[in-house]
Amino acid sequence: MVGGGFFGGLLLGYALKKVAKLMAVVVGLFIAGLTYLQYQQIASINWDEVEGSITGLTGVTINILNENSISTQMMSNFGIPLTSSMASGFTVGFLKG
């Protein structure tokens, strides 16, 4: 019998994949719009600066994820059975989403 952790992870993984797809479309359309505005010479975009901003943002994100945060402490308190079932449910939900 599958526990509640699996179903929670399944829903979380499915929802996260849908949100990631939507955000990828929004960001892609935004970049396409900027490129079009630059092509029409309506806007001037310094792509080197944009690349530097994105690189800096990913560096900050990695530093945040590497810190010993409350979420890491919370996950360690769930216990092995709930964590493993939630992780497997998350994987299945993310792959099916």
Secondary structure, DSSP 8 states (H G I E B T S, - for coil): ---HHHHHHHHHHHHHHHHHHHHHHHHHHHHHHHHHHHHTTS----HHHHHHHHHHHHHHHHHHHHS--HHHHHHHHH-HHHHHHHHHHHHHHHHH-
